Amino acid sequence: MIEIFNIEFQNPVFIASGVFGFGLKYKNVTRSVGALFTKGITLLPRMGNPPPRIYETPCGIINSVGLENPGVKEFCRSILPRIKKINSRIFVNVAGFTVEEYAQIVEEIGDRVTGFELNISCPNVKEGGVLFGQNPKMAAEIVRVVRKRTRCPIIVKLTANFCDPLKVGRACIDAGADGLSLINTLYGLVFDIKAKKPLITGGLSGPAIRPFALYCVHRLRELKVPVIGIGGIMTGRDAYEFLLAGAKAVAIGTAVLRDPYAPLRIIEELDTLLKGGK
């Protein structure tokens, strides 16, 4: 049992956004983890990107799903009540394309969840495609607007693409965020050598990014706020390293694409390490 944001969680192993849907298929896993981060929810429904959406690379995958989701109204109506029956700790990953959209989504969901994870790696349509998460001022503005709409904990999911997550993280905390999660995927590209053009451009995740993710988490220790460590965690040992780096909890991503039951194994392995085992 751990406590973050004055809330008790049964363990420090969470499921990251975007890899487990809404946790409705493997209910025993959803029930056993400390918390579930839902896939990203946008204001309106999205069909996502055309295939290919996922490409396996050495030590990881590149994904380009494109935020496929039913939109916030349908999520609240038919999906959220089903998740709440499985796991009482739910963070909704919120993805907006303008500052106002983040606020609208959070207001629509209200206090029916444990908290919100703000995905600030979405293109800012009003600002010419710049990522919110690369600009401390833009990131802070999202947090300030959302903070006015909810009393629930706000976690900001940080990118490390061409920016310093420490600077962005500090701006978000100063603006009212309660915690941070990192890292989001890193930019990746694969070529179709026969066609001589890109096959897929998207986010690289998996063990390949773990050492960098650990570095970023450790770098944020000075902010002295709860951090959820994400990035290539495949074993309990990996999770333990993130806790040593300063994370309060970890979120499992790519590992569940290979094995949906991986979080159960990681929980056991981490528990052994925390009790002094090997």
C-alpha positions in Angstrom: 0.0 0.0 0.0 1.3 3.5 -0.9 -0.1 7.0 -0.5 0.1 9.7 -3.2 -1.9 12.9 -3.3 -3.3 11.8 0.1 -4.9 8.8 -1.7 -4.1 5.2 -0.9 -3.1 2.9 -3.8 -2.8 -0.9 -3.3 0.6 -0.9 -5.0 3.0 1.4 -7.0 2.5 -0.4 -10.3 0.1 1.4 -12.6 -0.9 0.8 -16.2 0.2 3.5 -18.6 -2.2 5.3 -21.0 -2.7 4.0 -24.5 -1.6 0.4 -24.2 -4.5 -1.3 -22.3 -7.5 0.4 -23.7 -10.0 1.0 -20.9 -8.9 -2.0 -18.9 -12.2 -3.9 -19.7 -10.7 -7.0 -21.4 -8.2 -8.2 -18.8 -10.2 -7.3 -15.7 -8.1 -9.3 -13.3 -5.1 -7.2 -14.3 -7.0 -4.0 -14.1 -8.3 -5.0 -10.7 -4.8 -5.8 -9.4 -2.8 -2.8 -10.3 -2.5 0.4 -8.2 -4.3 2.5 -10.8 -5.3 2.6 -14.5 -4.5 5.5 -16.8 -7.1 5.3 -19.6 -6.3 5.7 -23.2 -6.4 9.4 -24.3 -9.8 11.0 -24.3 -10.5 13.9 -26.7 -13.4 16.3 -26.8 -14.9 14.7 -30.0 -14.6 11.1 -31.3 -11.5 10.3 -33.3 -11.0 7.5 -35.8 -7.2 7.6 -35.4 -4.5 7.2 -38.1 -4.6 4.7 -41.0 -2.4 1.7 -40.8 0.4 0.9 -40.2 -0.1 2.0 -36.7 2.5 -0.1 -34.8 6.0 -1.3 -36.0 8.3 -3.4 -33.9 11.9 -2.2 -33.6 15.0 -3.6 -31.8 14.1 -3.2 -28.1 10.9 -1.4 -28.6 8.0 -0.3 -30.9 6.9 2.7 -32.8 3.2 3.6 -32.6 1.1 6.0 -34.5 -2.4 5.3 -33.4 -3.6 8.8 -33.6 -5.7 9.1 -30.4 -8.5 6.8 -31.5 -11.2 7.2 -28.9 -15.0 7.6 -28.6 -14.9 11.2 -27.4 -15.6 12.4 -23.8 -19.5 12.2 -23.9 -19.5 8.6 -25.0 -16.7 7.8 -22.6 -18.7 9.2 -19.6 -21.9 7.6 -20.7 -20.9 4.0 -21.5 -17.3 3.3 -20.6 -16.4 5.1 -17.3 -19.2 3.3 -15.3 -17.8 -0.1 -16.4 -14.2 0.8 -15.5 -15.3 2.0 -12.0 -16.8 -1.4 -11.3 -13.3 -3.0 -11.8 -10.8 -0.5 -10.3 -11.5 2.4 -8.0 -8.3 4.2 -9.0 -8.7 5.7 -12.4 -6.8 8.6 -14.0 -8.3 9.8 -17.3 -5.7 10.8 -19.9 -6.9 14.0 -21.4 -5.8 15.0 -24.9 -6.7 18.4 -26.3 -5.9 20.4 -29.3 -6.6 23.8 -27.7 -6.3 25.0 -24.1 -10.1 25.2 -24.0 -10.6 21.6 -25.0 -8.6 20.3 -22.0 -10.9 22.4 -19.7 -14.0 21.1 -21.4 -13.1 17.5 -21.1 -12.1 17.7 -17.5 -15.4 19.6 -16.7 -17.4 17.0 -18.5 -15.9 14.1 -16.5 -16.1 16.0 -13.2 -15.2 14.3 -9.9 -16.1 10.7 -11.0 -12.5 9.7 -11.3 -9.4 9.6 -9.1 -7.7 12.3 -11.1 -6.5 13.4 -14.6 -3.3 12.9 -16.6 -2.9 15.8 -19.0 -1.3 14.7 -22.2 0.5 17.8 -23.4 2.2 16.1 -26.3 -0.7 16.9 -28.7 -0.3 19.5 -31.5 -1.6 22.9 -30.6 -3.7 23.6 -33.6 -4.1 27.3 -32.8 -0.4 27.8 -32.6 0.7 26.2 -35.8 1.4 22.7 -34.7 3.8 23.4 -31.8 3.6 20.8 -29.1 2.2 22.2 -25.8 4.7 20.0 -23.9 7.7 21.7 -25.5 6.8 25.1 -24.2 6.7 25.8 -20.5 4.3 28.8 -20.8 1.8 26.8 -22.9 2.0 23.8 -20.6 1.5 26.0 -17.5 -1.5 27.7 -19.1 -3.3 24.4 -19.7 -2.7 23.5 -16.0 -4.0 26.8 -14.8 -7.2 26.5 -16.8 -7.8 22.9 -15.8 -7.0 23.6 -12.1 -10.0 26.0 -12.1 -12.3 23.1 -13.3 -11.4 20.3 -10.9 -10.4 19.5 -7.3 -9.1 16.1 -8.4 -5.3 15.5 -8.6 -3.7 16.7 -11.8 -0.8 14.8 -13.3 1.0 16.3 -16.3 2.5 13.7 -18.7 5.8 15.2 -20.0 7.5 14.8 -23.2 11.3 14.8 -23.6 11.3 15.5 -27.3 13.6 18.4 -28.0 12.9 20.0 -24.6 14.0 19.8 -21.0 11.2 18.1 -19.0 12.6 19.7 -15.8 11.8 23.2 -17.1 8.3 22.2 -18.3 7.6 20.2 -15.2 8.5 23.1 -12.9 6.2 25.4 -14.8 3.4 22.9 -14.5 3.8 22.5 -10.8 4.0 26.3 -10.3 0.7 26.5 -12.2 -1.1 24.1 -9.9 -0.3 20.5 -11.0 -0.1 17.9 -8.3 2.4 15.6 -9.9 4.1 14.5 -13.1 4.4 11.4 -15.3 7.3 10.8 -17.7 8.5 10.1 -20.2 6.1 10.0 -23.1 7.3 8.3 -26.2 10.2 9.7 -28.2 10.0 10.5 -31.9 10.8 7.6 -34.2 10.9 6.8 -37.9 11.1 3.7 -40.0 11.7 3.6 -43.8 10.1 1.3 -46.4 13.4 0.7 -48.3 11.6 -0.7 -51.3 9.3 2.3 -51.7 12.2 4.6 -50.5 9.8 6.6 -48.3 8.8 6.6 -44.6 6.7 3.7 -43.6 5.7 5.0 -40.1 6.5 8.0 -38.0 5.4 7.9 -34.4 6.4 7.4 -30.8 9.2 5.1 -29.8 8.6 3.2 -26.6 10.0 0.1 -24.9 13.3 -0.9 -23.3 15.3 1.2 -25.8 14.2 4.4 -24.0 14.5 3.1 -20.4 17.9 4.5 -19.5 16.9 8.0 -20.8 13.6 7.8 -19.0 15.4 6.9 -15.8 17.7 9.9 -16.3 14.7 12.2 -16.8 12.9 10.9 -13.7 16.1 11.3 -11.6 16.5 14.8 -12.9 13.1 15.8 -11.7 13.8 14.8 -8.1 14.6 18.4 -7.1 10.9 19.4 -7.7 9.9 17.3 -4.7 6.5 16.3 -6.1 5.1 12.8 -6.9 6.5 11.5 -10.1 5.1 8.5 -12.0 8.0 6.8 -13.9 7.3 5.5 -17.4 9.6 4.1 -20.1 10.5 0.5 -21.0 9.6 -1.1 -17.7 9.6 -4.9 -18.4 10.5 -6.4 -15.0 10.2 -5.7 -11.3 13.9 -4.8 -11.3 13.2 -2.1 -14.0 10.4 -0.7 -11.8 12.6 -0.8 -8.7 15.2 1.3 -10.6 12.6 4.0 -11.2 11.7 4.1 -7.6 15.4 4.5 -6.7 15.5 7.3 -9.2 12.8 9.1 -7.3 9.5 8.0 -8.7 6.7 7.3 -6.3 5.1 4.8 -8.7 5.6 3.4 -12.2 3.3 2.9 -15.1 3.7 -0.2 -17.4 3.3 0.4 -21.1 4.9 -1.6 -23.9 5.3 -4.7 -21.8 1.5 -5.3 -21.8 1.5 -5.3 -25.6 3.7 -8.4 -25.4 2.0 -9.9 -22.4 -1.2 -8.5 -21.0 -0.5 -10.1 -17.6 3.0 -8.6 -17.3 1.8 -6.1 -14.6 0.9 -9.0 -12.3 4.4 -10.5 -12.6 6.0 -7.0 -12.2 4.0 -6.4 -9.0 5.3 -9.7 -7.5 8.9 -9.1 -8.6 8.9 -5.5 -7.2 7.4 -6.6 -3.9 10.2 -9.1 -3.5 12.8 -6.4 -4.1 11.1 -4.0 -1.8 11.2 -6.6 1.0 14.9 -7.1 0.5 14.9 -10.1 -1.8 16.8 -10.5 -5.0 
